[in-house]
Amino acid sequence: MEGENSIEKGLLLVNKEETSANTTPLLVFTTFIIVSASFTFGVALGYTAGTMSSIMEDLDLSIAQFSVFGSLLTFGGMIGAIFSAKSADAFGRKMTLWLAEGFCISGWLAIALAKNVIWLDLGRFFVGIGVGLISYVIPVYIAEITPKNVRGTFTFSNQLLQNCGLATVYYLGNFMAWRTIALIGIIPCLIQFFGLFFIPESPRWLAREGGDEECKVVLQKLRGKEANVMKETREIMICVDATANVSMGSLFKKKYTRQLTIGVGLMLLQQLSGSAGISYYAGSIFELAGFPSRIGMTVLSMVVVPKAILGLILVERWGRRPLLMVSALGLCLSCIFLALSFGLKGVPGFVNFTPTMAFIGVLTFNMMFAAGLGALPWIIMSEIFPMDMKAVAGSLVAITNWFTGWIVSYCFNFMLIWSQPGTFSIFAMISGLTILFAWCLVPETRGLSLEEIQLPHANIQS
């Protein structure tokens, strides 16, 4: 309680000082280098959608073996998530990204050169570990370097680059060999690996490690030579000083119950909405519905990026909470449409319409996911936890996301065999629950600095 009071008093003392929120070339370049690895994340997510039949044919895999291969990305992501926050706190954001790129490059090479299912699975697992590390570090890193008035937009660029990777692999999967696509996944990894040498470390991490002067110098570079960074520097120092001695076990105390519920809840709902299964196996869904897979994947590749750009624009105009609810509503309606399309399949009078209905359902699902629920849980996670809690809280919510995604991605093909209408009806109900969850619990963090979000009045904002 004393720590919270000292934070509030300290921030009130500097509240009247002016601060600059310039978007400098260094800030843009730094953000680009940080999110460049998100492209390979998107390639990994969509890799199985257009390559399923060719990989199964070339390596003589069964549906069970391919399901294991697909799910190993999320299993590896869960392993990476266990160490992501601890590594980011112990070694810094940049060093953790270098480590992640080592896993991603090794994994893609193993897939590209695989002669049997063992090397194929090992490569997928390594890529999973890499993107598991990336999934936590990127939104946190961006949130810690950007001014509060553009933080949501810059952090949402993570989702934009993911969707660029997703769109690329959806399109290339129609005509390019799966080994070549794996090699393409290495390109953004190399861009980030070398680009990290030219960007600064997170100023908030530097302050946490006792580098007060380094924190100020980095902030000045990121905000511009003419910017007044005194207020922002003091806010960071006050928060770091007031929470430096807080135990990690404090995350489970009553005062953090809401943040923990929001962070874990959003990650559960994001994955249980069926996002992993529909992203991984979009091509299979088209084929089951009788819609031409090549046409469907090509159209998907054309729409997910513009929709992510729309989300990037709206996240600061609408705010996190309204955009989250609209996105969840879109997912709910899309899944209802998919359930109806498969439920009416073979019914006289609807035979000619059900393939198109399924196409519209998958298309709308991917568009609405790209515009909101794909990025917002990670953005909100990077904002709501105080600096000293980020490690344990970040690990917990990231593990929740990847573990749930692993279950969904592995079970998805078997769920479709069980009941196609039933599968999408379950996803529709969970998406509807997401709307209620956002309405009742998720706070609006737009326009608040990371330090201001920790004030008592900000934690109950809705």
N, C-alpha and C positions, 0 to 999 in steps of 0.2 A: 504494500500500500504506500509505503514511504517512497519507493521508487517511482510509482505512478504520479504522486504529488510533485516530486522534484521535476519530472518530465514536464508536467503541465505548467508549473511555475516558471520553469526555464524558458519554455516556448512562448509563454505570454510576455516575457521580458523582451524577446526579440521580435515579437509579432508585428511591431510598427516599422521595423526596418525594411527597406525596399530590397527586393531581390530581382535578379534578371532571369528571364526564361528564354534566352536566345537559343535558337536552333542553329548551331554552328556546323561548318563542314566536318569538323572532327567528330562531332556527335553523330552526324549522319553516317560517316564512314565507319565509326566504331560499331554502330548498330548494324550496319550492313555486314561487317565481318562476323559479328556475334550470331546473326540470324542465318548466315550463309549455310551453316550446317543443317538448318531446318529443311533445306531442299533435299538433302539425302534422307532426312527423316520421312519426308513425303514420298520419296522413291521407295523407301522400305515399306511404308504403309500400303502402297498400291501395287507393290511388286507382284504379289500373287494373283491379282485380279485379272491380268491379261496374259499371264505366263503359265497358268495352271495346266492346261492341256499339253503344252509343249514340254514342260518339265516332266510331267508324269509319263509322257511317251518316251522321251529321250533316256530317262533313268529308270523306266519301268516301275513307277511308284503306284501303290494302291491309294485309295481315297483316305484311308487312315494314316498312311505315311505322309501324304501331302498335308493333311490336317495338322500333324505333328510339326512339319516344316513351317507351316504358316504360323502356328501358335508359338514357336520358339522365339519369334521376335519379341512378343510380349513377355515371355518367360525370362529372356535375357534382359529385357527392359526392367523387369522387377528386380533382378540382381543388381543392375546398374543403379536403380533407384535407392537401394539399400545404402549404397556408399556415396551417392551423389552429393547430398547436403554436407555430410561429414568431410568429404574430400574438398568441396568448395570452401568450407570454413577453415580447414586445416592448411590447404595449399593455395587457396585463392581461386577466383573464377577462371582466370586464363589457364592456369595449370590443369584444372579439371577438364577444360575443353580440349586441351592438347591430348590428355589421356583418352578422352572420348573419341577423338579422331583416330588415334592408334587402333582402337578396337574396330571402328567402322571401316577403315581402310583394309585391315586384315580380314574382316568378315566378308567384304565385297570381293576381295581377291579369291578367298576360299570358295565362294559361290561361283564366280566366273570360271574357275579352274576345276570345279568339282567333277569327279568321275564316278562317284557313287553317293548314296544318300548320307553317309557319315560326314563327308566333307561339306555337303550341301547344308545339313543341319548345323554343323559346327559354325559355318559361315553366318548363317541366319542368327544363331545364338550370339556370336560376337557383335554383329550389327545391332542386335537388341541391347546388349550391354552398353554400347556406345550411345544409342539414342535414349536409353534410360538415364544416362548421365546428362545428356544434352537437355532432355525434357525439363529437368529441374533448373539447371544452371542458366539457360538462356533467358527465360522470363525474369528470373531474379536479377541477373546481371543488367538487363535492360532497365528494369524498374529502378535500380540503384544508380544509374547514370543519367537518367532523363529528368527534366523539370516536370513538375506535377501537372501542368496544363497540357502536356503532350504525351504523358507517360502511357496512357491507354493506347493511343495511336501507334506509338513506337513499339510497344510490347505486342500489339496485335500483328505487327509485321512478321512476327514469328509464325503465326498461322498463315499469313500470305505466302511466305516462302515454302511452308509445308505444302500448301495447295498447288504452288508452282511445280514442286516435285511430283505431287500426286497426278497433276494434269499431264506432265511429261511422260510418266510411266504408263498412264492410261492410254495415251496416244501411241507411244512407241511400241507398246505391247501388241498392237495390231499387225505389225510387220517386221519388227526387229527381234533378233535372237535374244533369248533370256540371258545368255552369258554377256552379250554386249551391253544390255541394260544394266547389269551388275557393275560393269566397268564405268558406266556413266555415273553411277552412284558415288564413285570415288572423287569425281571432279570437285564438287563443293567442299568435300573434306580437305582437299589440298589447298583450296582457296582460303579456308579458315585457318588451317595449320600455319601457313606462311603469313597470313594477315594478322594473326595474333601478335606477331613481333612488333607491329606498328601501332597498336592501340593501348590505351592505359588500363590499369587495373581498376576495379570498382572502388570509388572513394570511400564508400561506407565500410567495405572490407578493410581498407587501409586504416581507417579510424579505429576499427575494432581491434586491429593488431597493434595499435599504439602509434601509428604514423600520422599524427595530427597535421604536421606541416605538409606531408605528402598528399593527404586528403585535400587540403586547401589548394595545392598546386594543380592537382588533377581536375578539381572542380573549375578552377580558373581556365584551364585549357579547354574543358568541355563547354563552358558557358561563354567563352570569348574574353579577350584582353580587357575590354571596357566594362565587363559585367561586374556587378557588386555581389560577391559570393559570401559575404560575411554572415548574413542571416542563415543561409543554407548550411554553411559550415558549423555555425553555433548550434543549430537544431540537431545536426548529426552528432556533435560532440556531447550535447546534453543527453541525448537518448543513449549513446554508448556508455557514458559515465554512470547514468542512473541504473542501467540494466547489466552492467559488467559482471556483477556478483550473483546474478540470478541463476539458480540451478536449472539444468535441463529438465529435471523432474517436475518443474513448475508448470510445464505444459498441461499436465493433467489436473492442475488445481482448478477450482471452480471458476476463477476469473477468466480462464482461457477456454471454458467449455463451448462457448458459442463459436469462437474462431475455429476450434477443432471440428466441431459439428459441421460448420460450413465447408471447410477445406476437404474433409473426408467425404461428406455427403455429395458435394459437387463431382468429385472424382468417381464415386460409385455410380451416380446417375448418368454421367457422361458415357461410361462404358456399358452400363446395363441398358442404355437406349438402343444398343445394337450397332454402334458406330464402327467398332472393329470388324465385326462380321460383314457388314454391308460394304465397307471400304475394301476389305481383303478379297471378297468374293462377288463383287458387282457383276463381273462377266458371267459367273455361274448363275446368278439370279436372272439375268437376261435370257440365258439359254433355257432355264427351267420354265420361264414365262412364255417362251416361243418368240422372243424379240431378238433380232440380229445383234449378236454380241459386239461385232466390230462397229456398227453404227452407234450403239449405246455407249461404248467406251470412248469413241471419238467425240460425241456430244458432251459427255461428262468432262472430258479434258478441256473443253471450250468454256464451260460455265463455272467451274469451281473457283478459278482465279478471280474473275470479275466479282463473284459473290463475296470472296474474302476481302477484296478491295472495298466493297460496300460496308462490310463489318468494320474495317479499319477506319472508315470515315465516321460511322455512326457511334463507335464506342465512346468518343468524347462528346458527341452531340446529344445522344440519347442517354448515355450512362450505361454502366455495366448491367444493372438490374433489369431495366426494361428490355434491353437487347437480349439478355439471357432468356427472359420469359417469351419473347416473340420467337426466338430461335427454337425453344422447346415446343412451342405450339406448332411450329412448322414441322418438326420431327414427328409429333404426335399425329398430325393429319396425314403426313406422308406414309407412316406405318399403317394407318387405317386404310389408306388407298391400296397399299401393297397387300394387306390382308384380304381386302375385297377382290383384288385382281386374281389372287390365287384361289380364293373361295369360290369365285364364279367361273373359274377355268373349266371348260367342258360343258357348261350350262348352255343349252340352246338359246340363241339370241344374244349371247355375250361372248361367244368364241372369238369373234373378230376384234373385240374391244379389249380383252384382258391383257394381251401383250403390251398394248399402248398404255394401259393403266399402270402396269408394272414398271414400264419405262419412266412414266411421269413420277411414280412414287420414288424410285431410286434417284432420279434426277433432283427432285425437290428435297429429298433427304440430304443428299450431299451438299446442295446449295445452302440449305438452312443450317446445317452443321458447320459449314465453312464460315458462315456469317456470324456465328455466335458461340454455340456450345463447344466447338472445337478448341477455341482459344481462351474463352472467358474463365473457366475454372483455374487455368494456369496463371492468368493475369491476377485474379482475385487472391489466389494462394500466395503470389509474390508480394501482395500488398498488406494482407490482414495480420500477418504474424510479425511481432517485434524482432529486432535484429538478433537478439540472443536466443530466440526461440526458433529461428529459421531452420537450423540444422535438423533438430529432432522432428519439428513439425513438417518441414519439407520432405524429409525421408518418409515419414508416415503417410502423407497424402500421395506422394509419388508411388510408393509401394502399393497403396490401395488401388491407384489407377491402373498400374501395370498388371497386378495380380488379377483384378477383375477383367481386364482386357484379355489376359491369357485364357481365362475360363471361357469367355464369350467366343474368342476366335477359334478355340479348339472345339467347342460344342456346336458352333454355328451350322456346319454341314450336317451334323447328326440331328440337329433340331429341324432342319429343312426336310430331312427324311421322315422325321416323326410327324410333323404337320407344318406345312408352309403358312396357311392362314393363322394357325395358333402361334407360330414363332413371331410373326409381325404384330399380332394382337398383344402379345406380352410386351414387346418393345413400345407399342403405342401407349399402353397403360403406364409404363415407367416414364415415358416422356411427359405424359400428363402430370405425373407426380412431381416432375422437375419444376413445372410451372408453380405448383403450390409451395414447393420448397423454397424457390426463389422469392416468392411473394411474402412468405412468412419469416424467413431467416436472413436472406442475403442482404447486406448493407450496400449503400451506394458510396463508392470511394472516389468518384470523379472529382477532380479539382482539389483534392487533399494531398499534402505531402505524405511520405511514408511515416514521418514522425507525427504528423497531425492525426493520422488514422488511429494511432495508439492512444489518443486522449479518450477519457471515459465517454464523453458525449459523442465522439465519432463511432465508437464501438456499438452504440445502440441506434445509430442512424438507419433509417429505412425509407 
